[in-house]
Amino acid sequence: MLAILGLVAFIHPNFGYHEREEVARIGPVTATVDKPETARVSLVAAGALLIAGAVLNVLDPRVKSFTSPDSSLTVNLCLPIT
């Protein structure tokens, strides 16, 4: 998931959102303004997300346990996620 977020941040580093600001209040009546804002994800943060996600995907082992029929021997195998 981190690698996907890092890739999206590299491809589209700017994203927009709206901030609602109250400009006046007279009794129960309020006046608000929606202001469009733009935020930017830095390339360093995007790279860190991409690298951290890739490292976790490569190093995250799947542990499988095999038990012999007489239950005297159990073997744990660590297999990388593919």
C-alpha positions as CSV (number, residue, x, y, z in Angstrom):
1,M,0.0,0.0,0.0
2,L,2.9,2.4,0.8
3,A,4.5,1.7,-2.6
4,I,1.2,2.6,-4.3
5,L,0.8,5.8,-2.4
6,G,4.4,6.7,-3.2
7,L,3.9,6.0,-6.9
8,V,0.7,8.2,-6.9
9,A,2.6,11.0,-5.1
10,F,5.3,10.9,-7.9
11,I,2.7,10.9,-10.7
12,H,0.4,13.5,-9.2
13,P,2.2,15.5,-6.4
14,N,-0.4,18.3,-6.2
15,F,-3.9,17.7,-4.8
16,G,-6.7,20.2,-4.2
17,Y,-9.2,20.5,-1.4
18,H,-11.7,23.1,-0.1
19,E,-11.5,24.8,3.2
20,R,-14.7,26.3,4.6
21,E,-14.1,29.5,6.5
22,E,-16.7,31.4,8.6
23,V,-16.6,35.1,7.6
24,A,-19.6,36.5,9.5
25,R,-22.1,35.5,12.2
26,I,-25.1,37.5,13.1
27,G,-27.2,35.6,15.7
28,P,-28.1,32.2,14.3
29,V,-27.2,33.2,10.7
30,T,-23.6,32.5,9.5
31,A,-21.8,33.3,6.3
32,T,-19.2,31.0,5.1
33,V,-16.8,30.9,2.2
34,D,-15.3,27.8,0.5
35,K,-11.7,28.5,-0.4
36,P,-10.0,26.2,-2.8
37,E,-6.6,25.1,-1.5
38,T,-3.7,23.2,-3.1
39,A,-1.2,21.0,-1.2
40,R,2.0,19.5,-2.6
41,V,3.6,16.2,-1.6
42,S,7.4,16.6,-1.7
43,L,9.5,14.3,-3.9
44,V,11.5,13.2,-0.9
45,A,8.3,12.1,0.9
46,A,7.0,10.3,-2.2
47,G,10.4,8.6,-2.6
48,A,10.4,7.5,1.0
49,L,6.9,6.0,0.7
50,L,7.8,4.2,-2.5
51,I,11.1,2.8,-1.1
52,A,9.5,1.8,2.2
53,G,6.6,0.1,0.5
54,A,9.0,-1.8,-1.8
55,V,11.2,-2.9,1.0
56,L,8.3,-4.1,3.1
57,N,6.9,-6.1,0.1
58,V,10.2,-7.8,-0.5
59,L,11.1,-8.5,3.1
60,D,7.7,-9.4,4.5
61,P,7.8,-13.2,4.7
62,R,5.0,-15.6,4.5
63,V,5.3,-18.2,7.3
64,K,3.9,-21.6,6.4
65,S,4.0,-24.4,8.9
66,F,4.3,-28.1,7.9
67,T,3.7,-30.8,10.5
68,S,4.7,-34.4,10.0
69,P,1.9,-37.1,10.2
70,D,3.0,-38.3,13.6
71,S,3.2,-34.6,14.9
72,S,6.8,-35.1,16.1
73,L,8.3,-32.6,13.6
74,T,7.2,-29.1,12.6
75,V,9.0,-27.1,10.0
76,N,8.5,-23.4,9.4
77,L,9.3,-22.1,5.9
78,C,9.6,-18.4,5.2
79,L,8.7,-17.6,1.6
80,P,8.8,-14.1,0.1
81,I,5.6,-12.7,-1.2
82,T,5.4,-12.9,-5.0
